Structures are given as C-alpha cells and as structure tokens.
Amino acid sequence: MKKYSEETGSKIKLKTDFKTESKTERTVEQTAEQTTEFAAPEQKDVRLYLYYANQCDPKKCSGKKLEKFDLVRLYENIGQTPKGAILMDPRAEKALSREDRLKKGIVVLDCSWEHAETTFPVLDQMDLQKRALPYLLAANPINFGRPFRLNSAEAFAAALYILGRKDQAEKILSKFKWGQAFFELNAEPLSDYAAAKNSTEVVAAQNQYLDMG
C-alpha cells in the first residue's frame, strides 16, 4: 500500500422587568453589545470544484448529487479549472494537512478508479496544488471498507475535515444514507489527521494505521 513521502464571559441574564432601566440592565446590554462586537466572524464555506470526466453512471455519481444540492461547482471544460486551488490527487508527493491554504478552493476529479491513472495526468498542465488524502476507508456502497477508494463526496468531506472544516464536511455527506458511516469508520484517523500541524505529521499518523493493517 502506498505511503506518501514526508515533506519534509460572563453569562448574560435576560431582562425580566421592562418598566424601568436599572444599572444592572444597562450592564447586561453593554455586555451583550461587547459580546457581539468581539464575536469571531463566521467562516465562509470553502469553494468546492468538481472536474467531471463523465466516466460513471450520472444517477449513481456522488459528485452529480452534490451539484444538485448546489454544494459544488461542476465543470467539464478543463479551462475552467481554478488556478492555485488544491487538487486532491492520489499521485501527489505531499499529504493534505491544515497548513494548506484554502483561499482558492478544492478540486476533486470525478472519474472511475479504473481509469484514474490515465485521467489524472490531464490536469498536470494546470496550476494546482496537488495533495494526497491519507489512509481512510471508503463507506460508499461500491467500495465499502476499501482503503483509499473514496468517491468524490468522500474526498471532499475528508479534505474539509482534515482542514478544520468539520461542519462543511458533515453537510456534504448528509446527502447520502451512508454518509455518517464514513465518519464512524474513520473517526480516529480523521481526528489524528486534523490535529496534525503539517504534512509530515499527517504522514506519521497515517503510517501508524498502515502498520496496523
């Protein structure tokens, strides 16, 4: 099985008397205003792109389903590939980690695993950051229990989870009956990968699971 190379506060009480404004009430309101002022800004969803190679049954395609729910942007013209985005590529020499920048989004190539070796090179000419997902088990019905054989939805969810976007990852797989099973099958490795500071630590964590296998 392939091992990727290492690269190297206080509580606010609700007001109960609306007749007069006491000093306590003013303090409560001021505290509420301060809480709002210093609240962390809500994170925007990471932009997700699906390069569709048209090699599978559209009715069973997880990527197509994500497009239906407007969770990914699907395209078939290679010229629409976003420059500088992260490409999930099983051939990559560097594992995905939270040190990777998300500004340009994530690209997943939707193709048949049978044709992956000949299809991925099509994107080699593009300006992309190639990253490999570490050891994870598939939960989709076609490749259930097989390591590394994730479908497009699982690839997006795994990448998002590792990059600290757990909520968006869960939203992606909530559209599939088997979605929760993916998180259950991979609970420990996903947690370890998300805690890793960089690619080297992700690879070290991955190798522990490979050694157990």
Contacts in CASP RR format, 6 or more apart in sequence:
PFRMAT RR
TARGET T0000
AUTHOR 0000-0000-0000
METHOD contacts of the structure
MODEL  1
MKKYSEETGSKIKLKTDFKTESKTERTVEQTAEQTTEFAAPEQKDVRLYL
YYANQCDPKKCSGKKLEKFDLVRLYENIGQTPKGAILMDPRAEKALSRED
RLKKGIVVLDCSWEHAETTFPVLDQMDLQKRALPYLLAANPINFGRPFRL
NSAEAFAAALYILGRKDQAEKILSKFKWGQAFFELNAEPLSDYAAAKNST
EVVAAQNQYLDMG
1 135 0 8 1.000
1 147 0 8 1.000
1 148 0 8 1.000
1 210 0 8 1.000
2 90 0 8 1.000
2 148 0 8 1.000
3 203 0 8 1.000
3 206 0 8 1.000
3 207 0 8 1.000
3 210 0 8 1.000
4 92 0 8 1.000
4 93 0 8 1.000
4 94 0 8 1.000
4 95 0 8 1.000
4 132 0 8 1.000
4 134 0 8 1.000
4 203 0 8 1.000
4 206 0 8 1.000
5 93 0 8 1.000
5 94 0 8 1.000
5 203 0 8 1.000
6 199 0 8 1.000
6 200 0 8 1.000
6 203 0 8 1.000
6 204 0 8 1.000
7 93 0 8 1.000
7 94 0 8 1.000
7 198 0 8 1.000
7 199 0 8 1.000
7 200 0 8 1.000
8 200 0 8 1.000
9 35 0 8 1.000
10 31 0 8 1.000
12 28 0 8 1.000
12 31 0 8 1.000
12 32 0 8 1.000
12 35 0 8 1.000
13 28 0 8 1.000
15 25 0 8 1.000
15 28 0 8 1.000
17 25 0 8 1.000
43 165 0 8 1.000
45 165 0 8 1.000
45 168 0 8 1.000
46 102 0 8 1.000
46 105 0 8 1.000
46 106 0 8 1.000
46 160 0 8 1.000
46 163 0 8 1.000
46 165 0 8 1.000
46 168 0 8 1.000
47 73 0 8 1.000
47 82 0 8 1.000
47 85 0 8 1.000
47 104 0 8 1.000
47 105 0 8 1.000
47 106 0 8 1.000
48 66 0 8 1.000
48 71 0 8 1.000
48 72 0 8 1.000
48 73 0 8 1.000
48 105 0 8 1.000
48 106 0 8 1.000
48 108 0 8 1.000
48 156 0 8 1.000
48 172 0 8 1.000
49 72 0 8 1.000
49 73 0 8 1.000
49 74 0 8 1.000
49 75 0 8 1.000
49 81 0 8 1.000
49 82 0 8 1.000
49 85 0 8 1.000
49 105 0 8 1.000
49 106 0 8 1.000
49 107 0 8 1.000
49 108 0 8 1.000
50 63 0 8 1.000
50 66 0 8 1.000
50 67 0 8 1.000
50 72 0 8 1.000
50 73 0 8 1.000
50 74 0 8 1.000
50 75 0 8 1.000
50 107 0 8 1.000
50 108 0 8 1.000
50 110 0 8 1.000
50 152 0 8 1.000
51 75 0 8 1.000
51 76 0 8 1.000
51 78 0 8 1.000
51 81 0 8 1.000
51 107 0 8 1.000
51 108 0 8 1.000
51 109 0 8 1.000
51 110 0 8 1.000
51 123 0 8 1.000
52 63 0 8 1.000
52 64 0 8 1.000
52 74 0 8 1.000
52 75 0 8 1.000
52 76 0 8 1.000
52 110 0 8 1.000
53 109 0 8 1.000
53 110 0 8 1.000
53 111 0 8 1.000
53 112 0 8 1.000
53 115 0 8 1.000
53 119 0 8 1.000
54 76 0 8 1.000
55 110 0 8 1.000
55 111 0 8 1.000
55 112 0 8 1.000
55 115 0 8 1.000
55 119 0 8 1.000
56 110 0 8 1.000
56 111 0 8 1.000
56 112 0 8 1.000
58 64 0 8 1.000
60 142 0 8 1.000
61 110 0 8 1.000
61 152 0 8 1.000
62 140 0 8 1.000
62 151 0 8 1.000
62 152 0 8 1.000
62 153 0 8 1.000
62 154 0 8 1.000
62 176 0 8 1.000
63 72 0 8 1.000
63 74 0 8 1.000
63 108 0 8 1.000
63 110 0 8 1.000
63 151 0 8 1.000
63 152 0 8 1.000
63 153 0 8 1.000
64 74 0 8 1.000
65 153 0 8 1.000
65 175 0 8 1.000
65 176 0 8 1.000
66 72 0 8 1.000
66 152 0 8 1.000
66 153 0 8 1.000
66 156 0 8 1.000
66 172 0 8 1.000
66 175 0 8 1.000
67 73 0 8 1.000
67 74 0 8 1.000
69 175 0 8 1.000
71 171 0 8 1.000
71 172 0 8 1.000
71 175 0 8 1.000
72 108 0 8 1.000
72 156 0 8 1.000
74 110 0 8 1.000
75 81 0 8 1.000
78 122 0 8 1.000
78 123 0 8 1.000
78 126 0 8 1.000
79 126 0 8 1.000
81 107 0 8 1.000
81 123 0 8 1.000
81 126 0 8 1.000
81 128 0 8 1.000
82 104 0 8 1.000
82 105 0 8 1.000
82 107 0 8 1.000
83 104 0 8 1.000
83 126 0 8 1.000
83 127 0 8 1.000
83 128 0 8 1.000
84 104 0 8 1.000
84 127 0 8 1.000
84 128 0 8 1.000
84 129 0 8 1.000
85 104 0 8 1.000
85 105 0 8 1.000
85 106 0 8 1.000
85 107 0 8 1.000
85 128 0 8 1.000
85 129 0 8 1.000
86 96 0 8 1.000
86 100 0 8 1.000
86 102 0 8 1.000
86 104 0 8 1.000
86 105 0 8 1.000
86 106 0 8 1.000
86 107 0 8 1.000
86 128 0 8 1.000
86 129 0 8 1.000
86 131 0 8 1.000
86 159 0 8 1.000
87 106 0 8 1.000
87 107 0 8 1.000
87 108 0 8 1.000
87 109 0 8 1.000
87 123 0 8 1.000
87 126 0 8 1.000
87 128 0 8 1.000
87 129 0 8 1.000
87 130 0 8 1.000
87 131 0 8 1.000
88 96 0 8 1.000
88 106 0 8 1.000
88 107 0 8 1.000
88 108 0 8 1.000
88 109 0 8 1.000
88 131 0 8 1.000
88 132 0 8 1.000
88 133 0 8 1.000
88 155 0 8 1.000
88 159 0 8 1.000
89 109 0 8 1.000
89 120 0 8 1.000
89 123 0 8 1.000
89 130 0 8 1.000
89 131 0 8 1.000
89 132 0 8 1.000
90 116 0 8 1.000
90 120 0 8 1.000
90 132 0 8 1.000
90 133 0 8 1.000
90 148 0 8 1.000
91 120 0 8 1.000
91 130 0 8 1.000
91 132 0 8 1.000
92 130 0 8 1.000
92 131 0 8 1.000
92 132 0 8 1.000
93 130 0 8 1.000
93 132 0 8 1.000
94 130 0 8 1.000
94 131 0 8 1.000
94 132 0 8 1.000
94 199 0 8 1.000
95 131 0 8 1.000
95 132 0 8 1.000
95 133 0 8 1.000
95 134 0 8 1.000
95 199 0 8 1.000
95 202 0 8 1.000
95 203 0 8 1.000
95 206 0 8 1.000
96 131 0 8 1.000
96 132 0 8 1.000
96 133 0 8 1.000
96 134 0 8 1.000
96 159 0 8 1.000
96 162 0 8 1.000
96 163 0 8 1.000
96 199 0 8 1.000
96 202 0 8 1.000
97 162 0 8 1.000
97 193 0 8 1.000
97 196 0 8 1.000
97 197 0 8 1.000
97 198 0 8 1.000
97 199 0 8 1.000
97 201 0 8 1.000
97 202 0 8 1.000
98 162 0 8 1.000
98 163 0 8 1.000
98 164 0 8 1.000
98 194 0 8 1.000
98 196 0 8 1.000
98 197 0 8 1.000
98 198 0 8 1.000
99 197 0 8 1.000
99 198 0 8 1.000
99 199 0 8 1.000
100 129 0 8 1.000
100 131 0 8 1.000
100 163 0 8 1.000
102 163 0 8 1.000
102 165 0 8 1.000
104 129 0 8 1.000
106 156 0 8 1.000
106 159 0 8 1.000
106 160 0 8 1.000
107 123 0 8 1.000
107 128 0 8 1.000
108 152 0 8 1.000
108 155 0 8 1.000
108 156 0 8 1.000
108 159 0 8 1.000
109 119 0 8 1.000
109 120 0 8 1.000
109 123 0 8 1.000
110 152 0 8 1.000
111 119 0 8 1.000
111 120 0 8 1.000
112 119 0 8 1.000
113 143 0 8 1.000
113 149 0 8 1.000
131 159 0 8 1.000
133 148 0 8 1.000
133 150 0 8 1.000
133 155 0 8 1.000
133 158 0 8 1.000
133 159 0 8 1.000
133 162 0 8 1.000
134 162 0 8 1.000
134 189 0 8 1.000
134 193 0 8 1.000
134 202 0 8 1.000
134 203 0 8 1.000
134 205 0 8 1.000
134 206 0 8 1.000
135 147 0 8 1.000
135 148 0 8 1.000
135 189 0 8 1.000
135 206 0 8 1.000
135 209 0 8 1.000
135 210 0 8 1.000
136 147 0 8 1.000
136 148 0 8 1.000
136 150 0 8 1.000
136 154 0 8 1.000
136 158 0 8 1.000
136 186 0 8 1.000
136 189 0 8 1.000
136 190 0 8 1.000
137 145 0 8 1.000
137 146 0 8 1.000
137 147 0 8 1.000
137 185 0 8 1.000
137 186 0 8 1.000
138 144 0 8 1.000
138 145 0 8 1.000
138 146 0 8 1.000
138 147 0 8 1.000
138 148 0 8 1.000
138 149 0 8 1.000
138 150 0 8 1.000
138 151 0 8 1.000
138 154 0 8 1.000
138 182 0 8 1.000
139 145 0 8 1.000
139 154 0 8 1.000
139 178 0 8 1.000
139 179 0 8 1.000
139 181 0 8 1.000
139 182 0 8 1.000
139 184 0 8 1.000
139 185 0 8 1.000
140 150 0 8 1.000
140 151 0 8 1.000
140 153 0 8 1.000
140 154 0 8 1.000
140 176 0 8 1.000
140 178 0 8 1.000
140 182 0 8 1.000
141 178 0 8 1.000
142 151 0 8 1.000
143 149 0 8 1.000
143 150 0 8 1.000
143 151 0 8 1.000
144 178 0 8 1.000
145 185 0 8 1.000
150 158 0 8 1.000
153 172 0 8 1.000
153 173 0 8 1.000
153 175 0 8 1.000
153 176 0 8 1.000
153 179 0 8 1.000
154 173 0 8 1.000
154 182 0 8 1.000
156 169 0 8 1.000
156 172 0 8 1.000
157 169 0 8 1.000
157 170 0 8 1.000
157 172 0 8 1.000
157 173 0 8 1.000
157 179 0 8 1.000
157 182 0 8 1.000
158 169 0 8 1.000
158 186 0 8 1.000
158 190 0 8 1.000
160 166 0 8 1.000
160 168 0 8 1.000
160 169 0 8 1.000
160 172 0 8 1.000
161 169 0 8 1.000
161 183 0 8 1.000
161 190 0 8 1.000
161 193 0 8 1.000
161 194 0 8 1.000
162 190 0 8 1.000
162 193 0 8 1.000
162 194 0 8 1.000
162 202 0 8 1.000
163 194 0 8 1.000
164 194 0 8 1.000
166 194 0 8 1.000
170 183 0 8 1.000
173 179 0 8 1.000
173 180 0 8 1.000
173 182 0 8 1.000
173 183 0 8 1.000
183 190 0 8 1.000
189 205 0 8 1.000
189 206 0 8 1.000
189 209 0 8 1.000
192 205 0 8 1.000
192 208 0 8 1.000
193 202 0 8 1.000
193 205 0 8 1.000
193 206 0 8 1.000
196 202 0 8 1.000
196 204 0 8 1.000
196 205 0 8 1.000
END
